Amino acid sequence: MNTFDDLLENKLEKLREIGIKHAEAKRKLSIMDHGRKILLAKLMKEKQLNSTTGKMDSVNAQEREARADQRYQDHIEGLGIAIEEEAKWSWEKKIVDINFESWKTKMIHSVVEKKHYG
């Protein structure tokens, strides 16, 4: 294998690695996003009965209490981290892709120049 092939394989391997990490981050983000809705529904179910009056609370009151629950706040914090992680890997992927395209263009120009000048 020559140097060009080695460099190409290294660049492609870097793209694969970042692609895998980005996919993992997107999976976590999706789970956290859907999990937020599930958690909110479960918390609202817990909050149906007002602990003070023993009567059913309105949906708005249930939602307010559910969103104020520490478990929901913790989940939102985790969701924020998942969004940050996905954005980071998306950006890394873009940088590697831009660098790869730039490298590829330079290599093509180098080959053309070598052919032109013998």
Secondary structure, 3 states (H helix, E strand, C coil): CCHHHHHHHHHHHHHHHHHHHHHHHHHHHHHHHHHHHHHHHHHHHHCCECCCCCCECCHHHHHHHHHHCHHHHHHHHHHHHHHHHHHHHHHHHHHHHHHHHHHHHHHHHHHHHHHHHC
